[in-house]
């Protein structure tokens, strides 16, 4: 009887040791390896719909989303993106100027790219407005300004290798159509339809890599033919997220502010601050 008990105990201990030895492998298997963040400039959350944004709507159905996001004050492109990257808005000591030109001082605080690099991601930043060059730092491995082909550049970025990839993609179009034809106008909705179609191959590619996190958001919206004002519509924006391995339910219908993106990434990807 004692011999049998001893055998059972030994078997139990060996089983526990095997499980503990395998735990690192289990954690590694659940590691996110592809991160894609898409910022569609000037996207009003009310513009999202089954007919106009089929690609984004599919992400909304399989993931989580909120249409109750808000931008910086004032809600402007560079201020908002700087707040996304750094976690600090203009009211808390963040960037207060919405203009930047090549050769001027660039961001000098830690950003989402620094967090990604510490976790061994190869980072990419593809953008379509020169002013966003302010956000480039030594933590950005690959970057390119291209008003017309930023999506294609992001596709090539993910195709280059199977390494861990972290990509922030900025897309223009609505920011030009809104001030000319008006937010929510026919022209605005047509441009959004085109953008939604253009990102489908990129999203399909990232999903095919597995172990992914995809985020779709914006920097601000607008009303009539105006943006950047104190009008409530100008600060509105969506946040849409999906992942095949991360638990995201806590973010469903949250009251989101652009300064929260950095910490959301830290929480989901377990980045070390």
C-alpha positions as CSV (number, residue, x, y, z in Angstrom):
1,X,0.0,0.0,0.0
2,X,2.8,2.4,0.9
3,X,4.6,1.6,-2.3
4,X,1.5,2.4,-4.3
5,X,1.1,5.7,-2.5
6,X,4.7,6.6,-3.1
7,X,4.3,5.8,-6.8
8,X,1.2,8.0,-7.1
9,X,3.0,10.9,-5.3
10,X,6.0,10.5,-7.6
11,X,3.7,10.4,-10.7
12,X,1.9,13.5,-9.5
13,X,5.1,15.4,-8.9
14,X,6.5,14.5,-12.3
15,X,3.2,15.6,-13.9
16,X,3.4,19.0,-12.1
17,X,7.0,19.4,-13.2
18,X,6.1,18.7,-16.8
19,X,3.3,21.2,-16.8
20,X,5.5,23.9,-15.2
21,X,8.1,23.2,-17.9
22,X,5.6,23.6,-20.6
23,X,4.1,26.8,-19.3
24,X,6.6,29.1,-21.1
25,X,5.7,27.3,-24.4
26,X,2.0,27.8,-23.7
27,X,2.5,31.5,-23.1
28,X,4.7,31.8,-26.2
29,X,2.0,30.2,-28.3
30,X,-0.5,32.8,-27.2
31,X,1.8,35.7,-28.0
32,X,0.5,38.4,-30.4
33,X,2.9,38.6,-33.3
34,X,1.1,41.0,-35.7
35,X,-0.2,44.4,-34.7
36,X,-2.0,46.6,-37.2
37,X,-3.4,50.0,-36.1
38,X,-5.2,52.0,-38.8
39,X,-6.1,55.6,-38.3
40,X,-8.6,56.8,-40.9
41,X,-8.2,60.6,-40.8
42,X,-11.5,62.5,-40.2
43,X,-13.7,59.4,-39.9
44,X,-17.0,60.2,-38.2
45,X,-18.3,57.2,-36.3
46,X,-21.8,57.8,-37.7
47,X,-20.5,57.1,-41.2
48,X,-19.9,53.4,-40.4
49,X,-22.5,51.2,-41.9
50,X,-23.2,47.9,-43.5
51,X,-23.3,49.3,-47.0
52,X,-20.5,51.9,-46.8
53,X,-17.9,50.1,-44.7
54,X,-18.4,46.4,-45.1
55,X,-14.8,45.6,-44.2
56,X,-14.8,47.6,-41.0
57,X,-18.3,46.2,-40.1
58,X,-17.0,42.7,-40.4
59,X,-14.3,43.6,-37.9
60,X,-16.9,45.2,-35.6
61,X,-19.0,42.0,-35.7
62,X,-16.1,39.6,-34.8
63,X,-14.5,42.0,-32.3
64,X,-15.4,44.9,-30.1
65,X,-16.1,48.5,-30.7
66,X,-17.2,51.9,-29.4
67,X,-18.6,54.7,-31.4
68,X,-18.2,56.9,-28.3
69,X,-14.6,57.9,-28.7
70,X,-13.2,61.4,-28.4
71,X,-10.2,63.4,-29.6
72,X,-8.0,66.1,-28.1
73,X,-9.1,69.7,-27.5
74,X,-8.8,71.1,-30.1
75,X,-9.5,68.0,-32.2
76,X,-6.7,68.3,-34.9
77,X,-4.7,65.7,-36.7
78,X,-1.2,66.1,-35.3
79,X,-2.4,66.8,-31.8
80,X,-4.6,63.7,-31.8
81,X,-2.0,61.4,-33.2
82,X,0.6,62.7,-30.8
83,X,-1.7,61.9,-28.0
84,X,-2.3,58.4,-29.3
85,X,1.4,57.7,-29.6
86,X,2.5,59.2,-26.3
87,X,-0.6,58.9,-24.1
88,X,-0.4,62.6,-23.3
89,X,-2.8,65.3,-24.6
90,X,-2.2,69.0,-25.1
91,X,-4.0,69.8,-21.9
92,X,-1.5,67.7,-19.9
93,X,1.7,69.0,-21.4
94,X,1.5,67.2,-24.7
95,X,2.0,68.7,-28.2
96,X,0.0,71.9,-28.7
97,X,1.0,72.9,-32.3
98,X,-0.7,71.2,-35.2
99,X,2.0,72.1,-37.7
100,X,5.4,70.5,-38.4
101,X,7.8,70.5,-41.3
102,X,10.8,68.3,-42.1
103,X,13.9,69.4,-40.3
104,X,12.1,70.6,-37.2
105,X,12.3,68.9,-33.8
106,X,10.6,65.6,-33.6
107,X,8.8,63.8,-30.7
108,X,11.2,63.3,-27.7
109,X,9.0,61.2,-25.4
110,X,8.4,57.5,-25.3
111,X,5.7,56.3,-27.7
112,X,3.8,53.1,-28.6
113,X,6.8,52.3,-30.9
114,X,9.2,52.3,-27.9
115,X,6.8,49.9,-26.1
116,X,6.8,47.7,-29.2
117,X,10.6,47.6,-29.6
118,X,11.1,46.6,-26.0
119,X,8.9,43.6,-26.8
120,X,10.9,42.7,-29.9
121,X,8.5,43.9,-32.6
122,X,9.8,45.2,-35.9
123,X,8.0,48.6,-36.2
124,X,6.5,50.4,-39.2
125,X,4.9,53.8,-39.6
126,X,3.2,54.6,-42.9
127,X,1.5,58.0,-43.1
128,X,0.0,60.4,-45.7
129,X,0.5,63.8,-44.1
130,X,4.0,65.4,-43.8
131,X,3.2,66.8,-40.4
132,X,2.9,63.3,-39.0
133,X,6.7,63.0,-39.6
134,X,7.0,64.7,-36.2
135,X,6.1,61.4,-34.6
136,X,9.1,59.5,-36.0
137,X,11.7,58.4,-33.5
138,X,14.5,56.0,-33.2
139,X,12.0,53.3,-32.2
140,X,10.5,53.3,-35.8
141,X,12.3,50.8,-37.9
142,X,10.6,51.6,-41.2
143,X,8.6,54.6,-42.2
144,X,7.3,56.2,-45.4
145,X,5.3,59.3,-46.3
146,X,3.0,58.6,-49.2
147,X,-0.4,60.3,-49.7
148,X,-1.7,57.7,-52.2
149,X,-0.1,54.4,-51.4
150,X,0.2,54.2,-47.6
151,X,-2.0,51.0,-47.6
152,X,0.2,49.3,-50.2
153,X,3.3,50.2,-48.2
154,X,1.8,48.6,-45.1
155,X,1.0,45.4,-47.1
156,X,4.6,45.2,-48.2
157,X,5.7,45.7,-44.6
158,X,3.8,42.6,-43.5
159,X,4.9,40.6,-46.5
160,X,8.6,41.1,-46.0
161,X,9.1,38.5,-43.3
162,X,7.3,36.4,-40.6
163,X,9.0,38.4,-37.8
164,X,6.8,40.1,-35.1
165,X,5.4,43.2,-36.8
166,X,3.9,46.4,-35.3
167,X,2.4,48.7,-37.8
168,X,0.7,52.1,-37.6
169,X,-1.1,53.2,-40.8
170,X,-2.5,56.6,-41.4
171,X,-5.0,57.1,-44.3
172,X,-6.0,60.4,-45.8
173,X,-9.0,61.1,-48.0
174,X,-11.9,62.0,-45.8
175,X,-9.9,65.0,-44.5
176,X,-9.9,66.4,-48.0
177,X,-13.5,65.5,-48.9
178,X,-15.1,66.7,-45.7
179,X,-14.0,70.3,-45.9
180,X,-15.0,70.5,-49.6
181,X,-18.2,68.5,-49.8
182,X,-19.2,68.2,-46.1
183,X,-19.0,65.5,-43.5
184,X,-21.5,62.7,-44.2
185,X,-22.2,64.1,-47.7
186,X,-22.5,61.7,-50.7
187,X,-18.9,62.5,-51.7
188,X,-17.7,61.8,-48.2
189,X,-19.4,58.5,-48.0
190,X,-18.1,57.5,-51.5
191,X,-14.5,58.3,-50.3
192,X,-15.1,56.2,-47.2
193,X,-16.4,53.3,-49.3
194,X,-13.2,53.4,-51.4
195,X,-11.0,53.5,-48.2
196,X,-12.9,50.6,-46.7
197,X,-12.4,48.5,-49.9
198,X,-8.7,49.5,-50.0
199,X,-7.9,48.2,-46.5
200,X,-9.5,44.7,-47.0
201,X,-6.3,43.1,-48.6
202,X,-4.2,44.4,-45.7
203,X,-6.6,43.2,-43.1
204,X,-6.9,39.8,-44.8
205,X,-3.1,39.5,-44.9
206,X,-2.7,40.3,-41.2
207,X,-5.5,37.8,-40.2
208,X,-3.7,35.1,-42.3
209,X,-0.6,35.6,-40.3
210,X,-2.6,34.6,-37.1
211,X,-1.9,35.7,-33.6
212,X,-2.9,39.3,-34.5
213,X,-4.4,42.4,-33.0
214,X,-6.1,44.8,-35.4
215,X,-7.3,48.3,-34.3
216,X,-9.2,50.8,-36.5
217,X,-9.8,54.3,-35.3
218,X,-9.5,58.0,-36.2
219,X,-8.1,61.3,-35.0
220,X,-11.2,63.4,-35.2
221,X,-14.4,64.0,-37.2
222,X,-16.2,67.2,-38.3
223,X,-19.5,68.7,-39.1
224,X,-20.9,70.3,-42.3
225,X,-17.7,71.6,-43.9
226,X,-15.8,72.4,-40.7
227,X,-13.5,70.6,-38.3
228,X,-11.2,71.4,-35.4
229,X,-13.9,73.5,-33.6
230,X,-15.6,73.1,-30.2
231,X,-18.6,71.5,-32.0
232,X,-19.3,68.1,-30.4
233,X,-19.2,66.3,-33.7
234,X,-15.6,67.5,-34.4
235,X,-14.1,65.4,-31.5
236,X,-16.0,62.2,-32.3
237,X,-14.3,59.1,-33.4
238,X,-14.7,55.3,-33.4
239,X,-12.5,52.5,-31.9
240,X,-12.8,49.1,-33.4
241,X,-10.6,46.1,-32.3
242,X,-10.3,42.4,-33.0
243,X,-7.9,39.6,-32.2
244,X,-7.8,35.9,-32.6
245,X,-6.1,35.3,-29.2
246,X,-6.6,38.4,-27.0
247,X,-9.5,39.0,-24.7
248,X,-11.1,42.3,-25.6
249,X,-14.6,42.2,-24.2
250,X,-13.8,44.9,-21.5
251,X,-13.4,47.4,-24.3
252,X,-16.9,47.0,-25.8
253,X,-18.7,50.3,-25.8
254,X,-16.1,52.0,-23.6
255,X,-15.8,55.7,-23.3
256,X,-12.6,56.0,-25.2
257,X,-10.2,59.0,-25.4
258,X,-7.2,59.1,-27.8
259,X,-4.8,59.3,-24.9
260,X,-5.9,55.8,-23.8
261,X,-4.5,54.0,-26.9
262,X,-1.0,53.6,-25.5
263,X,-2.2,52.0,-22.2
264,X,-4.7,49.8,-24.1
265,X,-1.8,48.4,-26.1
266,X,0.2,47.9,-22.9
267,X,-2.7,46.0,-21.3
268,X,-3.4,43.8,-24.3
269,X,0.1,43.0,-25.3
270,X,1.5,43.0,-21.8
271,X,4.1,45.7,-22.7
272,X,6.4,46.7,-19.8
273,X,6.1,50.3,-19.0
